[in-house]
Amino acid sequence: MQRTLEFSQEQVEDLLQLRRLYLAKRAQLMKSREQLVGQMRNAGNGLHPGDVMTQMSRLATNLKMNAAEDYRVYNRTVCAILRGVSILASLTDLVALFVLNVDQVPDQIKYSNTLTAQRHMCQ
């Protein structure tokens, strides 16, 4: 048995705002990542080999930090959505929705993308 949660218009607005913030932050991180990769491609232009290694190490560290931040942003977004959902649903409902239907665990970001698509179709 698949269960769904019903969201009020205000909750949908909150979810869509959270999605906008999430996508904006991810875009910012992607742009930063692209810049770092570009710098890696250009590393070594006229530098001593030892300096190139130092620069590449620094850039690799920055890429790693970027990836970690990207992961944190995703997790914080999912947790914020789940906190909102837990206010709506009883513990029993959450267990039924997220644990008993393990093969159909909803991807919260995908759900917000679906809401956005539905909203654009209705406008």
DAHU-V448559 format. One record per pair of residues at least 24 apart in sequence whose ideal C-beta (glycine too) atoms are under 8 Angstrom apart, sorted by the first residue. I is the first residue (numbers start at 1). GAP is how many residues later the second one is. D is the distance in whole Angstrom. If there is no record, write none. Layout:
I,GAP,D / I,GAP,D
This chain:
1,95,8 / 2,99,6 / 2,102,6 / 3,90,7 / 3,93,6 / 3,94,5 / 3,98,8 / 5,80,6 / 5,83,6 / 5,84,6 / 5,88,8 / 5,92,7 / 7,81,8 / 11,73,7 / 11,77,8 / 12,103,6 / 12,107,8 / 14,70,7 / 15,66,7 / 15,69,7 / 15,97,5 / 15,100,6 / 16,96,7 / 16,99,6 / 16,100,6 / 16,103,7 / 18,59,6 / 18,62,6 / 18,63,7 / 18,94,7 / 19,90,7 / 19,93,4 / 19,94,7 / 19,96,8 / 19,97,6 / 22,51,7 / 22,52,8 / 22,55,5 / 22,87,7 / 22,90,8 / 25,48,5 / 26,44,7 / 26,47,6 / 26,48,8 / 29,37,6 / 29,40,6 / 29,41,5 / 29,44,7 / 32,34,6 / 33,30,7 / 33,33,5 / 33,34,8 / 36,26,5 / 36,27,5 / 36,30,7 / 37,26,7 / 74,35,7 / 77,31,7 / 77,32,7 / 78,30,5 / 78,31,7 / 81,27,4 / 81,31,8 / 82,26,7
